Amino acid sequence: MIFGYARPFSQDIDMALQTKALEGKGCDKIYYEQTISPKDRPEFNHLLNSLNAGDQVIAYKFYSIADSTRHLIDLVQLLQQKHVHFISIIDQVDTSTEEGKVFFKLMKSVGNFQYDVLSESTKAGIDEAKRKGKNTGRPRKPDANVRRALDMYQSKKYSIAQITLETGISKTTLYRYLEDEG
């Protein structure tokens, strides 16, 4: 079966361009997402759940179906595991062809490179900050609730559950402050 997927984006809010292109490719069923949100995509989930080996998924362009390079790579890998081919009309990529397979192999390498660069830059920045004596991570700000939680704990009149409920301070945070004081 040939499935189409359309999602609104700035140049095609009503999905008319996508619909025309997907119908021109002979889609048996087109899933229309009603939201631009990358998080809330029920039609995308329905599409993934309805796929069988040998099916095709067609999108107008990469951005119609994926929100990032990593998401696109992960999606194509998922489709490959299901033995489903992916076609992007505007980007002229078809994973059923040798060129399409090579393209996504290259994209996977670029995605891994992108991740490595970001990871190494982050680690280098943290190491540099530590060398300069700066604290990294979320700053600790003891407030009245932390002090109250510590006082309650040290009074030995309250259980941990009572302290966390009463002060809103998590058990982990309480123990961390207790370690710092000890």
C-alpha positions as CSV (number, residue, x, y, z in Angstrom):
1,M,0.0,0.0,0.0
2,I,1.1,3.6,-0.6
3,F,0.6,5.9,2.3
4,G,1.0,9.7,2.2
5,Y,1.6,12.0,5.1
6,A,0.9,15.7,5.2
7,R,1.5,18.2,8.0
8,P,0.9,22.0,7.8
9,F,3.9,24.2,7.6
10,S,4.4,27.9,6.8
11,Q,4.3,27.7,3.0
12,D,1.4,25.2,3.0
13,I,-0.9,25.7,6.0
14,D,-3.9,24.2,4.3
15,M,-1.8,21.3,2.9
16,A,-3.1,21.9,-0.6
17,L,0.4,21.7,-2.2
18,Q,1.1,18.5,-0.3
19,T,-2.3,17.0,-1.2
20,K,-1.9,17.6,-4.9
21,A,1.6,16.1,-4.9
22,L,0.6,13.1,-2.8
23,E,-2.4,12.4,-5.0
24,G,-0.2,12.7,-8.0
25,K,1.9,9.9,-6.6
26,G,-1.1,7.6,-6.3
27,C,-1.4,7.3,-2.6
28,D,-4.0,4.8,-1.4
29,K,-4.4,6.7,1.9
30,I,-3.2,10.1,3.1
31,Y,-2.8,10.9,6.7
32,Y,-3.4,14.6,7.4
33,E,-1.9,16.0,10.6
34,Q,-4.0,18.9,11.9
35,T,-1.2,20.4,14.1
36,I,2.2,21.9,13.4
37,S,3.4,20.7,16.8
38,P,6.2,18.2,16.7
39,K,5.1,16.6,19.9
40,D,1.4,16.0,19.3
41,R,1.1,14.0,16.0
42,P,-1.7,11.4,16.3
43,E,-1.9,10.9,12.5
44,F,1.8,10.2,12.3
45,N,1.4,7.5,15.0
46,H,-1.6,6.0,13.1
47,L,0.5,5.9,10.0
48,L,3.3,4.1,11.7
49,N,0.9,1.6,13.3
50,S,-0.7,0.7,9.9
51,L,2.5,-0.1,8.0
52,N,3.3,-3.5,6.7
53,A,6.3,-4.9,4.9
54,G,6.4,-3.7,1.3
55,D,4.4,-0.5,1.9
56,Q,5.6,2.9,0.9
57,V,5.4,6.2,2.8
58,I,5.5,9.4,0.8
59,A,6.0,12.9,2.1
60,Y,6.0,16.2,0.2
61,K,9.4,17.0,1.7
62,F,11.5,16.0,4.7
63,Y,10.1,18.7,6.9
64,S,6.6,17.4,6.4
65,I,7.4,14.2,8.3
66,A,10.5,15.0,10.4
67,D,11.5,17.9,12.7
68,S,15.2,17.4,12.8
69,T,18.0,15.5,11.0
70,R,18.1,13.0,13.9
71,H,14.4,12.5,13.8
72,L,14.5,11.9,10.0
73,I,17.4,9.4,10.4
74,D,15.6,7.5,13.2
75,L,12.4,7.5,11.1
76,V,14.0,6.1,8.0
77,Q,15.8,3.4,10.1
78,L,12.4,2.4,11.7
79,L,10.9,2.2,8.2
80,Q,13.8,0.1,7.0
81,Q,13.3,-2.3,9.9
82,K,9.7,-2.7,8.9
83,H,10.8,-3.2,5.2
84,V,8.9,0.0,4.2
85,H,10.2,2.4,1.6
86,F,10.2,6.2,2.1
87,I,9.9,8.8,-0.7
88,S,10.3,12.5,-0.3
89,I,8.9,14.2,-3.4
90,I,10.6,17.7,-3.3
91,D,13.9,16.3,-1.9
92,Q,13.9,13.6,-4.7
93,V,14.8,10.7,-2.4
94,D,13.5,7.2,-2.7
95,T,14.9,4.6,-0.3
96,S,13.8,1.8,-2.7
97,T,16.6,2.9,-5.1
98,E,20.3,2.5,-4.6
99,E,20.8,6.3,-4.6
100,G,18.2,6.7,-1.8
101,K,19.9,4.0,0.3
102,V,23.3,5.7,-0.1
103,F,21.8,9.1,0.7
104,F,20.5,7.9,4.1
105,K,23.7,6.1,4.9
106,L,25.5,9.4,4.4
107,M,22.8,11.2,6.4
108,K,23.3,8.8,9.3
109,S,27.0,9.5,9.2
110,V,26.4,13.3,9.1
111,G,23.9,12.9,12.0
112,N,26.5,11.0,14.1
113,F,29.1,13.6,13.2
114,Q,26.7,16.4,14.3
115,Y,26.1,14.6,17.6
116,D,29.8,14.1,18.2
117,V,30.6,17.8,17.5
118,L,27.9,18.9,19.9
119,S,28.9,16.4,22.6
120,E,32.6,17.3,22.4
121,S,31.9,21.0,22.4
122,T,29.8,20.7,25.5
123,K,32.4,18.6,27.3
124,A,35.1,21.0,26.4
125,G,33.1,24.0,27.7
126,I,32.4,22.2,31.0
127,D,36.0,21.3,31.4
128,E,37.1,24.9,30.7
129,A,34.6,26.2,33.2
130,K,35.8,23.8,35.8
131,R,39.4,24.9,35.2
132,K,38.4,28.5,35.7
133,G,36.7,27.5,39.0
134,K,33.2,28.0,37.9
135,N,30.4,25.7,39.0
136,T,28.6,23.9,36.3
137,G,25.0,22.7,36.3
138,R,22.0,24.0,38.1
139,P,22.8,26.4,40.9
140,R,21.9,25.4,44.4
141,K,19.8,27.9,46.2
142,P,18.9,27.0,49.7
143,D,15.7,28.6,50.6
144,A,13.4,28.7,53.6
145,N,11.9,25.3,52.7
146,V,15.3,23.6,52.5
147,R,16.2,25.1,55.9
148,R,12.9,24.0,57.3
149,A,13.3,20.5,55.9
150,L,16.8,20.2,57.4
151,D,15.5,21.4,60.8
152,M,12.6,19.0,60.7
153,Y,15.0,16.1,59.8
154,Q,17.5,17.0,62.6
155,S,14.7,17.2,65.2
156,K,14.1,13.5,64.6
157,K,10.3,14.1,65.1
158,Y,9.3,13.7,61.5
159,S,9.6,10.9,58.9
160,I,11.1,11.6,55.5
161,A,7.7,11.3,53.9
162,Q,6.3,13.9,56.3
163,I,9.2,16.3,55.6
164,T,8.8,16.0,51.8
165,L,5.1,16.5,52.0
166,E,5.3,19.4,54.4
167,T,8.1,21.3,52.6
168,G,7.8,20.3,49.0
169,I,11.5,19.3,49.0
170,S,12.2,16.0,47.4
171,K,13.9,13.2,49.3
172,T,16.9,13.3,47.0
173,T,17.3,17.1,47.5
174,L,17.0,16.7,51.3
175,Y,19.7,14.0,51.3
176,R,22.0,16.1,49.1
177,Y,21.8,19.0,51.5
178,L,22.3,16.7,54.5
179,E,25.5,15.4,52.8
180,D,26.7,18.9,52.2
181,E,26.2,19.8,55.8
182,G,27.8,16.6,57.1
